[in-house]
Amino acid sequence: MQDRLADRRIAVVGAAGGIGSAICTRLLDEGATVYGLDRQGLDTMQQGVTAIEMDLTDEGSVAGVVERLYRNDASPVSLVNSAGIVENDVAAEVMPMDLFDRVMAVNLRGVYLTCRDFGAALLEHGGGAIVNIASMSGNAVVNVPQRQSVYNSSKAAVSALTRSLAVEWGARGVRVNAVSPGYVDTPLNALKTSMHGEWLDRTPLGRFGRVQEVAAAVAYLLSDDAAFCQGTELLVDGGYSLV
Ligand SMILES: NC(=O)c1ccc[n+]([C@@H]2O[C@H](COP(=O)([O-])OP(=O)(O)OC[C@H]3O[C@@H](n4cnc5c(N)ncnc54)[C@H](O)[C@@H]3O)[C@@H](O)[C@H]2O)c1
């Protein structure tokens, strides 16, 4: 594995999750100093990751982590936003607004908040990169048979946020991009066995994605290999959104 990310500090939000933990492993392998942020599962994070509790829905929690990361070290901390929650079993016409609010609080407000605070620090400390995990469900497709109107809306907003920040911050040394996975082999999807046939039939590559394949795309966008990528959304979906 090349040392593309040597001397880089990178915070991964949602680091205890299926995709987040694979991202941490990949960034460590590429030589980065990795901070794993999550509201739970800190003891499950791999050796080499500095695990820090953070709830991305809480302004004080996010501000406290940013303050801690820069307290004794002024070098920039890049950011990966992999936290997210899903609702996919409620028809839009009966959507309880507290469920809508819960999903948006993490997937949009929380991602906005971490981009705001980590982004402000990057602007102040010499620049860096942000990668948001959006989804093919944001722009490319409306997934079936599940009903996930709130999730889809939240992920479309993450894509729009990514592009907006890319324009606002590009000239000041902060690159902002997104990775949009298709169906990935995580515990979350493992539960929905009744839908697997339909999902895989619609995927030209005929299989689930691996968490490592999402992590590789994230590492690329963080690295100088992607120095001219700004506001891009890299689909990693096995071709699902083409069909
Ligand atoms: N798994 C897939 O097939 C798939 C497909 C497309 C997009 N995605 C996106 O990829 C990202 C990661 O998904 P995953 O499959 O690893 O899910 P996951 O549920 O395994 O991981 C999500 C992590 O986010 C953390 N989190 C949730 N709320 C939080 C909060 N308030 N504060 C801090 N951390 C919080 C959870 O504790 C968990 O560790 C999500 O944004 C998801 O929407 C996943």
The ligand as a Tripos MOL2 file, in Angstrom:
@<TRIPOS>MOLECULE
LIG
   44    48     1     0     0
SMALL
NO_CHARGES

@<TRIPOS>ATOM
      1 N1        -24.4670    0.2900    3.5630 N.am      1 LIG1
      2 C1        -24.8920    0.6980    2.3710 C.2       1 LIG1
      3 O1        -25.2990   -0.0940    1.5110 O.2       1 LIG1
      4 C2        -24.8790    2.1690    2.0400 C.ar      1 LIG1
      5 C3        -25.2580    2.5750    0.7540 C.ar      1 LIG1
      6 C4        -25.2430    3.9190    0.4290 C.ar      1 LIG1
      7 C5        -24.8520    4.8460    1.3730 C.ar      1 LIG1
      8 N2        -24.5020    4.4370    2.6190 N.ar      1 LIG1
      9 C6        -24.0910    5.4660    3.5880 C.3       1 LIG1
     10 O2        -22.8140    5.1670    4.0770 O.3       1 LIG1
     11 C7        -22.6680    5.6780    5.4010 C.3       1 LIG1
     12 C8        -22.1780    4.5860    6.3280 C.3       1 LIG1
     13 O3        -23.1120    3.5200    6.2990 O.3       1 LIG1
     14 P1        -22.8600    2.1260    7.0430 P.3       1 LIG1
     15 O4        -23.4500    1.0880    6.1840 O.co2     1 LIG1
     16 O5        -21.4500    2.0470    7.4590 O.co2     1 LIG1
     17 O6        -23.8410    2.3160    8.2830 O.3       1 LIG1
     18 P2        -23.5960    1.9070    9.8190 P.3       1 LIG1
     19 O7        -24.9460    1.9870   10.4630 O.co2     1 LIG1
     20 O8        -22.8320    0.6300    9.9000 O.co2     1 LIG1
     21 O9        -22.6490    3.0840   10.3570 O.3       1 LIG1
     22 C9        -23.1240    4.3840   10.6390 C.3       1 LIG1
     23 C10       -22.3550    4.8930   11.8510 C.3       1 LIG1
     24 O10       -22.8300    6.2240   12.1090 O.3       1 LIG1
     25 C11       -22.8830    6.3890   13.5110 C.3       1 LIG1
     26 N3        -23.8140    7.4570   13.8930 N.ar      1 LIG1
     27 C12       -25.1480    7.4750   13.7110 C.ar      1 LIG1
     28 N4        -25.6610    8.5660   14.2910 N.ar      1 LIG1
     29 C13       -24.6250    9.2500   14.8410 C.ar      1 LIG1
     30 C14       -24.5190   10.4400   15.5960 C.ar      1 LIG1
     31 N5        -25.5910   11.1590   15.9200 N.pl3     1 LIG1
     32 N6        -23.2930   10.8580   15.9930 N.ar      1 LIG1
     33 C15       -22.1780   10.1210   15.7000 C.ar      1 LIG1
     34 N7        -22.2180    8.9640   15.0040 N.ar      1 LIG1
     35 C16       -23.4350    8.5380   14.5840 C.ar      1 LIG1
     36 C17       -23.3690    5.0380   14.0380 C.3       1 LIG1
     37 O11       -23.0850    4.8920   15.4140 O.3       1 LIG1
     38 C18       -22.6070    4.0710   13.1360 C.3       1 LIG1
     39 O12       -21.3900    3.6760   13.7130 O.3       1 LIG1
     40 C19       -24.0310    6.2410    5.7840 C.3       1 LIG1
     41 O13       -24.0300    7.6400    5.5670 O.3       1 LIG1
     42 C20       -24.9770    5.5520    4.8200 C.3       1 LIG1
     43 O14       -26.1350    6.3030    4.5850 O.3       1 LIG1
     44 C21       -24.5100    3.1210    2.9770 C.ar      1 LIG1
@<TRIPOS>BOND
     1     1     2 1
     2     2     3 2
     3     2     4 1
     4     4     5 ar
     5     4    44 ar
     6     5     6 ar
     7     6     7 ar
     8     7     8 ar
     9     8     9 1
    10     8    44 ar
    11     9    10 1
    12     9    42 1
    13    10    11 1
    14    11    12 1
    15    11    40 1
    16    12    13 1
    17    13    14 1
    18    14    15 2
    19    14    16 1
    20    14    17 1
    21    17    18 1
    22    18    19 2
    23    18    20 1
    24    18    21 1
    25    21    22 1
    26    22    23 1
    27    23    24 1
    28    23    38 1
    29    24    25 1
    30    25    26 1
    31    25    36 1
    32    26    27 ar
    33    26    35 ar
    34    27    28 ar
    35    28    29 ar
    36    29    30 ar
    37    29    35 ar
    38    30    31 1
    39    30    32 ar
    40    32    33 ar
    41    33    34 ar
    42    34    35 ar
    43    36    37 1
    44    36    38 1
    45    38    39 1
    46    40    41 1
    47    40    42 1
    48    42    43 1
@<TRIPOS>SUBSTRUCTURE
     1 LIG1         1 GROUP 0 **** ****
